[in-house]
Every structure is written in C-alpha cells, then in structure tokens.
Amino acid sequence: MTSTTTDQIGASGDGIMRAADGTPLKRSLARALRREKLRSFLLILPLLAFITLTFLMPIADMLFRSVENGIVEETIPRTVVALKDWDATSGELPSEEVFAAFQQDFTEAFKNKTHTRLGLRLNYDEPGMSGLFRKSGRRATQLEPPYREGFIDIDEDWGKLETWRVIKRASPPLTDGYFLAAVDAERTSDGLQMKPENERIYLYLFWRTMFLSIVITGSCLVLGYPIAYLLANLTVRTSNLLMILVLLPFWTSLLVRTSAWKVLLQQQGVVNDTLVWLGIVDSANRLELINNQTGTIIAMTHILLPFMILPLFSVMKTISPSYVRAAKSLGANDWTAFWRVYFPQTVPGIGAGAILVFILSIGYYITPELVGGTSGIFISNRIAYHISTSLNWGLAAALGTILLGLVLLLFYVYDKIVGIDNVKLG
C-alpha cells in the first residue's frame, strides 16, 4: 500500500517528489496556493472596488482640489508667461507687453465665458477681483494700444500693484493658498503672515470643534455608562424591552429630532416653561438653551448617545458577575469591587464608544447648523458653506484635509495611550 502511494505521489529517480501528473510537488503546491489567493481576491474584489470608488477616490480628489490651481494658467496663459519677468517688489506696474498679453487672453476668455470664473478664483485671494473682471467684460475686448492706459480707463484697480501681484501669486498650477487660508494665514508681497485678528475664524472653529466633540463624548459616556450597566444586569426580557427605547431614535428622522429640540429648548419652550412653573427660574430670566453651544451639546448628546450605549452594553454583557462576587467575598466593598474589578473590564467598550461618538460628532453639521447659532457651529458647517454657497471648493477641500489629518493624529495619540487593540465591541 505504501509503495503504491509513493508511486502515485511520484518519487522519481532524481529524488524530487512529484504529483500524479509528473509536476514537482513544490511547484504544484505553489500553483494551488496562487489559485487559492486569486479566488480569495476575486471574492473581495467587489468590496474593494466599492471602497475605492466611494471612499478612496473622493479623498484623493479632495486632496488634489486643496492644491489644484490650473484655472489661472489655463485662462490667461500668455499673461502668466509674461508676468514671470516682472518683479512684483519693484513698485512699478507690469510692462505694456504684459497688458497686451492680458488683453489677448481676456478677449479669448470673454469669448469662452471663462473670465468670470477666473475673477471668482482670484476673488478668494483679493476681494473685489470678481467684480473687476465682470466690469471689464466687453470693453476690455475692444481695447487698442496702448493697453495699459486702456485698462486703467476701464477701472483704476487695473493700475494698482496689488491687482497684478495677486494674479502673479495665483499663476502656478499648484498653490498653498487654500491651506494658508484654512489656518487664517495669507501670502502677500511682504511674505507669509497671519490675517488681521478680526478676520481669523478657522483656527478658532477647529479648536471649538475639537472641544465640543470632546464634551459631547464625555456627556455621552456619563449618561450612557449607567444605562448600559442597567441593561446588562437586568433580566433578558426587561433588557430587550428597554433596548427598544435606546434604539428608538434610529427610527426617527435626524431633522425631526433636531427640530424637536428647537421646540423644547427655546425660551418659550417646554423646558423653560417647566422651570418657570417649578419656580427654579424667573419668567423674565428664562434660560438661553438654543442657538448656542449649550443647544449643540444637548441635541448632539441625545443623537449620539446610542452609539455609546451599544458598545458598552455588548462588552458589559460578556463580564461574568462571579468576578464581582469573588471580590466581595475577599473583603472588598461595593465601590472597590466595581472600581478595581468591574470597571477595568469595561474599558474596551468605553474606548469603542468614545471613538464612535467622537468621530461622528466631529463631522456633524446638520444639528449644529439648526441649534448652534453663531457660537455652536462646527468647522464642518463652514466646509458645507464653501461647497454649496460660496463654491470655494479648494478652501473646503483644504479644511476637510486638515480635519482628516487632525482626526488621524488624535487616533494615533489614542492608540499610543489606550491601545487600539484594547477596543472591543463585545
């Protein structure tokens, strides 16, 4: 029997083990392994394609838009080349050749109706450029030499050095201008500098977003931990019934829940009316709970609370009550048994819930927009504004990229302090 099996496997005279078809066994096993890997790859290929199309490619596009600046070079190519020889610090306007090249480019841009798009792009760097390009319009296409005097006759801003400095600074196909604007900085003829104090907004919004997200995460933990503990230690029937109440917000529209908080928290709302009726506050001094940071924290805590309860509950459900009983039998009181035995075993659930709530809250913009007013909005609200209203997609992409970088940095710090391997969902 052994001899027959050996012959079928293929022990040849040269000492190499062979398969039944005569192929060396090592090569046959390698081929089978490659087929298995290919089969596994084909099974995950649809998911990989989906993630690439809906996640990786949008992020790559966002990163590209944050530095892309091809519109200037594409719209006025002759002017860009001519401005390379102009010294922006000389204190003199560009030469007549530059104005002649600009008039030729402007004529073609006006014919293609792209001059307003160029003006809008330059308006991000210098307010008023969009109106300047629209005003020049058809008159600039009908100019004759000398072109410099002709452009100045159309609008005196064409005779200002800053106008041409802005055009030259915006000429490269890639720019750091969007990222500088996202951190309240700008590049001027005097170099890189921060914007005036009264024009800085984004750094404060980033700080506020991080701070409120941490506060919301903490409030969800404070409220969610005892609820999850109660659910994990009740009977199965009662626990399932109460879990329905926890999941109930998922069955209600986000806009409906947020609008409900506007009704509850306004000065003439249910909360203030109840406090006045109980005599806690005076009717003339009702609490301002809406259109501020307080409203944002309350509404978002309610919305994100289930994302903290569910990971905590799933971890607590796996903790055997015998551990606490054993600690008490060894002389520990209730608090010591909880803090030294039970609580450390729930840390993985706390980590999972904190990550979920923090990452979700940092990107929220609907709820802060509706209940946050001017002091309770997040950086995501400004990103949405630049995408849908101002159409400054470059700045929106830069803000989104910085926000993504901050999240990854915090995630790295969290991994170093807590350890991502310690995060569990049960």
C-alpha positions as CSV (number, residue, x, y, z in Angstrom):
1,M,0.0,0.0,0.0
2,T,2.8,2.4,0.9
3,S,4.7,1.6,-2.3
4,T,1.6,2.3,-4.4
5,T,1.0,5.6,-2.7
6,T,4.6,6.6,-3.2
7,D,4.5,5.8,-6.9
8,Q,1.3,7.9,-7.3
9,I,2.8,10.9,-5.5
10,G,5.8,10.5,-7.7
11,A,9.0,9.8,-6.0
12,S,11.2,9.9,-9.1
13,G,14.7,8.6,-9.6
14,D,16.2,12.1,-9.2
15,G,14.8,12.3,-5.6
16,I,12.2,15.1,-6.4
17,M,8.7,14.5,-5.1
18,R,6.2,14.8,-7.9
19,A,2.4,14.9,-8.2
20,A,0.4,12.4,-10.1
21,D,0.8,14.4,-13.4
22,G,4.6,14.4,-13.0
23,T,4.8,18.0,-11.9
24,P,7.2,18.6,-9.0
25,L,5.2,18.7,-5.8
26,K,6.7,22.0,-4.7
27,R,5.6,23.7,-7.9
28,S,2.2,22.0,-7.7
29,L,1.6,23.3,-4.2
30,A,2.7,26.8,-5.2
31,R,0.2,26.8,-8.1
32,A,-2.6,25.6,-5.8
33,L,-1.7,28.4,-3.3
34,R,-1.8,31.0,-6.1
35,R,-5.2,29.7,-7.2
36,E,-6.5,30.0,-3.6
37,K,-5.2,33.6,-3.3
38,L,-6.8,34.5,-6.6
39,R,-10.1,33.0,-5.6
40,S,-10.0,35.0,-2.3
41,F,-9.1,38.2,-4.2
42,L,-12.0,37.8,-6.6
43,L,-14.3,37.3,-3.7
44,I,-13.3,40.6,-2.1
45,L,-12.9,42.4,-5.4
46,P,-16.5,43.9,-5.4
47,L,-16.0,45.3,-1.9
48,L,-12.6,46.6,-2.8
49,A,-14.0,48.3,-5.9
50,F,-16.8,49.8,-3.8
51,I,-14.4,51.2,-1.2
52,T,-12.1,52.6,-3.9
53,L,-15.0,54.4,-5.7
54,T,-16.9,55.7,-2.7
55,F,-14.1,56.3,-0.2
56,L,-10.5,56.4,-1.5
57,M,-11.2,58.3,-4.7
58,P,-13.2,61.0,-3.1
59,I,-10.4,61.5,-0.5
60,A,-7.8,61.6,-3.3
61,D,-10.0,64.1,-5.2
62,M,-10.3,66.3,-2.0
63,L,-6.5,66.2,-1.6
64,F,-6.0,67.3,-5.2
65,R,-8.6,70.1,-5.1
66,S,-6.9,71.5,-2.0
67,V,-3.8,72.4,-4.0
68,E,-5.1,72.5,-7.6
69,N,-4.9,75.9,-9.3
70,G,-4.9,75.3,-13.0
71,I,-7.7,77.8,-13.9
72,V,-5.3,80.8,-14.0
73,E,-2.7,79.2,-16.2
74,E,-5.4,77.8,-18.5
75,T,-7.4,81.0,-18.8
76,I,-4.6,83.6,-19.3
77,P,-1.6,81.6,-20.4
78,R,0.2,84.4,-22.2
79,T,-0.1,86.7,-19.2
80,V,1.3,84.1,-16.9
81,V,4.4,83.7,-19.1
82,A,4.8,87.5,-19.4
83,L,4.5,88.1,-15.7
84,K,7.4,85.8,-14.9
85,D,9.8,88.5,-15.8
86,W,8.0,91.2,-13.8
87,D,9.4,92.0,-10.3
88,A,6.4,92.3,-8.0
89,T,8.5,94.2,-5.4
90,S,9.8,96.8,-7.8
91,G,6.9,99.2,-7.1
92,E,6.2,99.6,-10.8
93,L,3.3,98.3,-12.9
94,P,3.9,95.5,-15.4
95,S,5.1,96.5,-18.8
96,E,3.0,97.2,-21.8
97,E,3.8,93.7,-23.2
98,V,2.1,92.2,-20.1
99,F,-1.0,94.3,-20.6
100,A,-1.0,93.3,-24.3
101,A,-0.8,89.6,-23.5
102,F,-3.5,90.1,-20.9
103,Q,-5.8,91.8,-23.4
104,Q,-5.4,89.0,-25.8
105,D,-6.1,86.4,-23.1
106,F,-9.0,88.3,-21.8
107,T,-10.6,88.5,-25.2
108,E,-10.4,84.8,-25.6
109,A,-11.7,84.2,-22.1
110,F,-14.6,86.6,-22.7
111,K,-15.5,84.7,-25.9
112,N,-15.4,81.4,-23.9
113,K,-17.2,83.0,-21.0
114,T,-14.5,81.9,-18.6
115,H,-13.3,85.4,-17.4
116,T,-15.9,85.4,-14.6
117,R,-14.7,82.1,-13.3
118,L,-11.2,83.4,-13.3
119,G,-12.4,86.5,-11.4
120,L,-14.2,84.4,-8.9
121,R,-11.0,82.3,-8.3
122,L,-8.9,85.5,-7.8
123,N,-11.6,86.9,-5.5
124,Y,-10.7,84.2,-3.0
125,D,-7.2,85.9,-2.6
126,E,-8.3,89.5,-3.0
127,P,-11.9,90.7,-2.5
128,G,-13.2,92.7,-5.4
129,M,-11.4,90.8,-8.2
130,S,-14.6,89.1,-9.3
131,G,-16.4,92.5,-9.8
132,L,-13.4,93.9,-11.6
133,F,-13.4,91.1,-14.2
134,R,-17.2,91.3,-14.7
135,K,-17.0,95.1,-15.0
136,S,-14.2,95.0,-17.6
137,G,-16.1,92.5,-19.7
138,R,-16.7,93.5,-23.3
139,R,-14.9,96.8,-23.0
140,A,-11.6,95.0,-22.4
141,T,-12.0,93.1,-25.7
142,Q,-12.4,96.3,-27.7
143,L,-9.2,98.0,-26.4
144,E,-6.5,99.2,-28.7
145,P,-2.9,100.1,-27.9
146,P,-1.7,101.4,-25.5
147,Y,-3.4,98.7,-23.5
148,R,-2.2,99.7,-20.0
149,E,-3.9,103.1,-20.2
150,G,-7.0,101.4,-21.7
151,F,-7.4,99.0,-18.8
152,I,-6.9,101.8,-16.3
153,D,-9.6,103.8,-18.0
154,I,-11.9,100.9,-17.6
155,D,-11.2,100.6,-13.9
156,E,-8.5,102.3,-11.8
157,D,-7.9,98.9,-10.0
158,W,-6.0,97.8,-13.1
159,G,-3.5,100.4,-12.2
160,K,-2.9,99.1,-8.7
161,L,0.2,96.9,-8.0
162,E,-1.8,94.6,-5.7
163,T,-4.1,93.5,-8.5
164,W,-1.2,92.2,-10.6
165,R,0.6,90.8,-7.6
166,V,-2.5,88.7,-6.9
167,I,-2.6,87.5,-10.5
168,K,1.1,86.5,-10.3
169,R,0.9,84.8,-7.0
170,A,-2.1,82.7,-8.3
171,S,-0.3,81.8,-11.5
172,P,1.3,78.4,-10.5
173,P,-0.7,75.3,-11.3
174,L,-0.4,74.2,-7.6
175,T,-1.0,76.5,-4.7
176,D,-0.7,76.5,-0.9
177,G,-3.2,79.4,-0.8
178,Y,-6.1,77.3,0.3
179,F,-4.2,75.7,3.2
180,L,-2.9,79.1,4.3
181,A,-6.5,80.5,4.2
182,A,-7.6,77.4,6.2
183,V,-5.3,78.4,9.1
184,D,-6.0,82.1,8.8
185,A,-2.8,83.0,7.0
186,E,-2.0,84.6,3.7
187,R,0.9,85.2,1.4
188,T,1.4,88.8,0.5
189,S,4.1,90.9,-1.2
190,D,5.7,91.1,2.2
191,G,5.8,87.4,2.7
192,L,3.8,84.9,4.7
193,Q,1.8,86.3,7.6
194,M,-1.3,85.8,9.7
195,K,-4.5,87.6,8.8
196,P,-5.7,90.5,10.9
197,E,-7.2,89.5,14.3
198,N,-10.8,90.4,13.3
199,E,-10.6,88.2,10.2
200,R,-9.4,85.0,11.8
201,I,-12.1,82.3,12.1
202,Y,-10.9,78.9,11.0
203,L,-8.3,78.1,13.8
204,Y,-11.0,79.1,16.4
205,L,-13.5,76.9,14.6
206,F,-11.1,73.9,14.6
207,W,-10.5,74.4,18.4
208,R,-14.2,74.7,19.1
209,T,-15.0,71.6,17.0
210,M,-12.4,69.6,19.0
211,F,-13.6,71.0,22.3
212,L,-17.3,70.4,21.8
213,S,-16.7,67.0,20.3
214,I,-14.8,66.0,23.5
215,V,-17.5,67.5,25.7
216,I,-20.2,65.6,23.8
217,T,-18.2,62.4,24.0
218,G,-17.8,62.9,27.8
219,S,-21.5,63.6,28.3
220,C,-22.5,60.5,26.3
221,L,-20.1,58.5,28.5
222,V,-21.5,59.9,31.7
223,L,-25.1,59.2,30.6
224,G,-24.5,56.0,28.7
225,Y,-22.4,54.1,31.2
226,P,-25.1,53.7,33.9
227,I,-27.8,52.9,31.2
228,A,-25.6,50.2,29.7
229,Y,-24.8,48.8,33.2
230,L,-28.5,48.6,33.9
231,L,-29.3,46.9,30.6
232,A,-26.5,44.4,31.1
233,N,-27.7,43.4,34.6
234,L,-31.4,43.2,34.1
235,T,-33.3,40.1,33.0
236,V,-33.3,39.4,29.3
237,R,-36.9,40.2,28.8
238,T,-36.7,43.6,30.6
239,S,-33.3,44.4,29.0
240,N,-34.7,43.7,25.5
241,L,-37.7,46.0,26.2
242,L,-35.5,48.8,27.4
243,M,-33.1,48.3,24.4
244,I,-36.0,49.2,22.1
245,L,-36.2,52.6,23.8
246,V,-32.4,53.0,23.2
247,L,-32.8,52.2,19.5
248,L,-36.0,54.2,19.1
249,P,-34.1,57.4,18.0
250,F,-32.7,55.4,15.0
251,W,-36.3,55.1,13.7
252,T,-36.9,58.8,13.7
253,S,-35.5,61.3,11.2
254,L,-32.5,63.3,12.3
255,L,-34.2,66.5,11.2
256,V,-37.3,65.7,13.2
257,R,-35.2,65.0,16.4
258,T,-33.2,68.2,15.9
259,S,-36.4,70.3,15.3
260,A,-37.9,68.8,18.4
261,W,-35.0,70.1,20.5
262,K,-35.6,73.6,19.0
263,V,-39.2,73.4,20.3
264,L,-38.1,72.1,23.7
265,L,-35.1,74.4,24.3
266,Q,-36.4,77.8,23.1
267,Q,-37.1,80.5,25.7
268,Q,-40.8,79.9,25.3
269,G,-40.4,76.2,25.1
270,V,-41.3,73.2,27.2
271,V,-38.0,73.2,29.3
272,N,-38.2,76.8,30.2
273,D,-41.9,76.7,30.9
274,T,-41.4,73.8,33.3
275,L,-38.5,75.5,35.1
276,V,-40.7,78.7,35.5
277,W,-43.6,76.6,36.8
278,L,-41.4,74.9,39.3
279,G,-40.1,78.3,40.4
280,I,-36.4,77.4,39.6
281,V,-36.1,80.4,37.2
282,D,-38.0,83.7,36.8
283,S,-40.2,84.2,33.8
284,A,-38.2,87.4,32.9
285,N,-34.9,85.5,33.1
286,R,-35.5,82.4,31.0
287,L,-32.5,80.3,30.1
288,E,-30.9,80.6,26.7
289,L,-30.6,76.9,25.7
290,I,-30.8,77.2,21.9
291,N,-28.7,78.8,19.2
292,N,-25.6,78.5,21.3
293,Q,-23.1,75.8,22.4
294,T,-25.4,74.5,25.1
295,G,-28.0,73.7,22.4
296,T,-25.5,71.9,20.3
297,I,-24.2,69.8,23.2
298,I,-27.7,68.8,24.4
299,A,-29.0,67.9,20.9
300,M,-25.9,66.0,19.8
301,T,-25.6,64.1,23.1
302,H,-29.2,62.9,22.6
303,I,-28.5,61.9,19.0
304,L,-25.2,60.1,19.6
305,L,-26.0,58.5,22.9
306,P,-27.0,55.1,21.4
307,F,-23.5,54.9,19.8
308,M,-22.0,55.0,23.3
309,I,-24.6,52.7,24.9
310,L,-24.4,49.8,22.4
311,P,-20.6,49.1,22.6
312,L,-20.7,49.4,26.4
313,F,-23.7,47.1,26.7
314,S,-22.1,44.5,24.4
315,V,-18.9,44.4,26.5
316,M,-20.7,44.5,29.8
317,K,-22.8,41.6,28.8
318,T,-19.7,39.4,28.5
319,I,-18.5,40.2,32.0
320,S,-19.3,37.4,34.4
321,P,-20.9,38.6,37.7
322,S,-18.8,36.0,39.5
323,Y,-15.8,38.4,39.4
324,V,-17.5,41.0,41.5
325,R,-18.9,38.4,43.9
326,A,-15.4,36.9,44.3
327,A,-14.0,40.4,45.1
328,K,-16.7,41.0,47.7
329,S,-16.1,37.6,49.3
330,L,-12.5,38.6,49.7
331,G,-13.5,41.7,51.7
332,A,-13.9,44.4,49.1
333,N,-16.8,46.8,49.5
334,D,-19.2,47.6,46.6
335,W,-17.2,50.6,45.4
336,T,-13.9,48.8,45.5
337,A,-15.3,45.7,43.7
338,F,-16.8,47.9,41.0
339,W,-13.8,50.2,40.5
340,R,-11.0,47.6,40.8
341,V,-12.7,44.6,39.2
342,Y,-15.7,45.5,37.1
343,F,-14.7,48.9,35.6
344,P,-11.3,47.8,34.1
345,Q,-13.1,45.1,32.1
346,T,-15.4,47.8,30.6
347,V,-12.6,50.0,29.3
348,P,-12.6,48.3,25.8
349,G,-16.3,49.2,25.5
350,I,-15.5,52.8,26.7
351,G,-12.8,53.1,24.0
352,A,-15.0,51.8,21.2
353,G,-17.9,54.1,22.2
354,A,-15.7,57.1,22.6
355,I,-14.1,56.6,19.2
356,L,-17.6,56.2,17.6
357,V,-19.1,59.2,19.2
358,F,-16.1,61.5,18.8
359,I,-15.6,60.8,15.1
360,L,-19.3,61.1,14.4
361,S,-19.6,64.4,16.3
362,I,-16.5,66.0,14.8
363,G,-18.1,65.7,11.3
364,Y,-21.7,66.7,12.2
365,Y,-23.1,69.8,10.6
366,I,-26.9,69.5,10.4
367,T,-27.6,69.6,14.1
368,P,-25.1,72.5,14.9
369,E,-26.5,74.4,11.9
370,L,-30.0,74.2,13.3
371,V,-29.5,74.6,17.0
372,G,-25.9,76.0,17.3
373,G,-26.5,79.6,16.2
374,T,-23.2,81.5,15.7
375,S,-21.4,80.2,18.7
376,G,-22.3,76.5,18.4
377,I,-21.4,75.7,14.8
378,F,-18.5,73.3,13.8
379,I,-15.8,73.6,11.2
380,S,-18.0,71.1,9.1
381,N,-20.6,73.9,8.8
382,R,-18.0,76.1,7.1
383,I,-17.0,73.3,4.8
384,A,-20.6,72.8,3.8
385,Y,-21.0,76.5,3.2
386,H,-18.0,76.7,0.9
387,I,-19.2,73.7,-1.1
388,S,-22.8,74.7,-1.5
389,T,-22.9,78.5,-1.2
390,S,-19.5,80.3,-1.8
391,L,-18.4,77.5,-4.2
392,N,-14.9,77.8,-2.9
393,W,-14.2,74.1,-3.3
394,G,-10.4,74.5,-2.9
395,L,-10.8,76.0,0.6
396,A,-13.4,73.4,1.5
397,A,-11.0,70.7,0.4
398,A,-8.2,72.2,2.4
399,L,-10.4,72.5,5.5
400,G,-11.5,68.9,5.0
401,T,-7.9,67.7,4.6
402,I,-6.8,69.4,7.8
403,L,-9.8,68.0,9.7
404,L,-8.9,64.5,8.4
405,G,-5.3,65.0,9.5
406,L,-6.4,66.1,13.0
407,V,-8.6,63.0,13.3
408,L,-5.8,60.7,12.3
409,L,-3.4,62.4,14.7
410,L,-5.8,62.1,17.6
411,F,-6.4,58.5,16.6
412,Y,-2.7,57.9,16.7
413,V,-2.4,59.5,20.1
414,Y,-5.4,57.5,21.3
415,D,-3.7,54.3,20.1
416,K,-0.5,55.2,22.0
417,I,-2.3,56.0,25.2
418,V,-5.1,53.4,25.3
419,G,-4.1,51.0,22.5
420,I,-6.5,50.3,19.7
421,D,-6.1,46.6,20.3
422,N,-7.9,47.1,23.6
423,V,-11.0,48.5,21.8
424,K,-13.7,45.8,21.6
425,L,-17.4,45.7,20.7
426,G,-18.1,42.6,22.9
